[in-house]
Structure formats: structure tokens, C-alpha cells
Amino acid sequence: MTKSDPHKQMKFTQNHWECLWAIIPQVDEEAKELNPKTRYRRHIGDGFFVSVADGFACIGIRKYFMPYGLSAPGLERPTKAGVSLKLDEWRDIMLIAIQTK
């Protein structure tokens, strides 16, 4: 959940957490190097993606779906199920990740 909207939250399975924990260093590097060319998106299972984009100073974790009739990767559409973590909230997750290793 985010500090700015504590009522908005997401629930992950153990597999989603494991996938997210595995890519945390890559996501953190992308977040540190935000520039106009930054565009990072990684699938963590069951339609969930973690993304870092140049237009926003945040890390997005969102569920996507494939519209009927489409099947090519990259054509997924976002749903409302997701959160955007500000960079300070992301740093809090990084601290937890470091402490649990």
C-alpha cells in the first residue's frame, strides 16, 4: 500500500513477491537513472508488471490484461488494480529487501 492513499493496496502471491524481489536491483537502477529515455517494464506473473517510466517519478506495480483478439507481447492494457510508489516509498521497500537478505 502507499503512504499517500492507505486504502489502496495490492495483494501478491508468494511467486509474485519472489519475482519482484529478484528484479529489485534492476528496478532500483532504472529509478536512480530516470531520464527522458527511461522505459522499463518487467512481467512478474499473472498479468502483473513492474514499470519505471520517464514521465513519472514513481515505480508502478499494476495488473494488465490482453484485449480480445490481440496476442502479441507489449499490447497489454493496464487495469485499475495497481499502485504507484513514490521514490521515497520505493526506498522503504529497498531497505526492507536489504534487511531481509
C-alpha positions as CSV (number, residue, x, y, z in Angstrom):
1,M,0.0,0.0,0.0
2,T,1.1,3.6,-0.5
3,K,1.5,6.3,2.2
4,S,-0.4,8.8,0.1
5,D,-3.5,6.5,-0.2
6,P,-3.5,3.9,2.5
7,H,-6.8,2.4,1.4
8,K,-5.4,1.4,-2.0
9,Q,-3.4,-1.8,-1.8
10,M,-2.4,-4.9,-3.7
11,K,-2.1,-8.4,-2.6
12,F,0.6,-10.7,-4.1
13,T,1.1,-14.4,-4.1
14,Q,4.4,-15.8,-2.9
15,N,5.5,-16.2,-6.5
16,H,4.8,-12.5,-7.3
17,W,6.9,-11.5,-4.3
18,E,9.7,-13.8,-5.3
19,C,9.7,-12.4,-8.8
20,L,9.6,-8.8,-7.5
21,W,12.5,-9.4,-5.1
22,A,14.5,-10.9,-7.9
23,I,14.3,-7.8,-10.0
24,I,14.6,-5.2,-7.3
25,P,18.2,-4.3,-8.1
26,Q,17.3,-3.7,-11.8
27,V,14.2,-1.6,-10.9
28,D,16.3,0.4,-8.4
29,E,18.9,1.1,-11.1
30,E,16.3,2.3,-13.5
31,A,14.7,4.5,-10.8
32,K,18.1,6.1,-10.0
33,E,18.7,6.9,-13.7
34,L,15.4,8.4,-14.6
35,N,15.8,10.4,-17.8
36,P,13.7,11.1,-20.9
37,K,14.7,7.7,-22.4
38,T,13.8,5.6,-19.4
39,R,11.2,3.0,-20.2
40,Y,11.4,-0.2,-18.1
41,R,8.7,-2.8,-17.7
42,R,9.1,-6.3,-16.3
43,H,6.5,-9.1,-16.0
44,I,6.3,-10.7,-12.6
45,G,3.5,-13.2,-13.3
46,D,-0.3,-13.5,-13.8
47,G,-0.5,-10.2,-15.7
48,F,1.4,-8.1,-13.1
49,F,4.1,-5.8,-14.3
50,V,6.6,-3.5,-12.6
51,S,7.4,-0.4,-14.5
52,V,9.5,2.7,-14.4
53,A,8.7,5.5,-16.9
54,D,10.4,8.8,-17.7
55,G,7.2,10.9,-17.3
56,F,6.6,9.9,-13.7
57,A,8.9,9.9,-10.6
58,C,7.5,6.6,-9.4
59,I,7.5,2.9,-9.6
60,G,4.3,1.3,-11.0
61,I,3.1,-2.1,-10.0
62,R,0.0,-2.9,-12.0
63,K,-2.1,-5.8,-13.3
64,Y,-2.6,-5.8,-17.1
65,F,-4.9,-7.7,-19.4
66,M,-4.8,-8.7,-23.1
67,P,-7.7,-7.3,-25.1
68,Y,-9.8,-9.8,-27.0
69,G,-8.3,-10.6,-30.4
70,L,-4.8,-9.4,-29.5
71,S,-2.0,-11.8,-28.6
72,A,1.4,-10.1,-29.2
73,P,3.5,-9.2,-26.2
74,G,3.5,-5.5,-25.5
75,L,-0.1,-4.9,-26.4
76,E,-1.4,-5.5,-22.9
77,R,-3.6,-2.8,-21.4
78,P,-3.5,-1.6,-17.7
79,T,-6.3,-2.2,-15.3
80,K,-7.2,-0.2,-12.2
81,A,-5.6,-2.9,-10.0
82,G,-2.3,-1.4,-9.1
83,V,-0.2,1.1,-7.1
84,S,2.3,3.8,-7.9
85,L,5.1,4.1,-5.4
86,K,6.8,7.4,-5.0
87,L,10.6,7.2,-5.0
88,D,10.7,7.6,-1.2
89,E,8.2,4.7,-0.8
90,W,10.4,2.6,-3.1
91,R,13.4,3.3,-1.0
92,D,11.5,2.0,2.0
93,I,10.9,-1.3,0.1
94,M,14.6,-1.3,-0.7
95,L,15.5,-1.0,3.0
96,I,13.2,-4.0,3.7
97,A,14.8,-6.0,0.9
98,I,18.3,-5.3,2.2
99,Q,17.3,-6.2,5.8
100,T,15.7,-9.5,4.9
101,K,18.7,-10.8,2.9
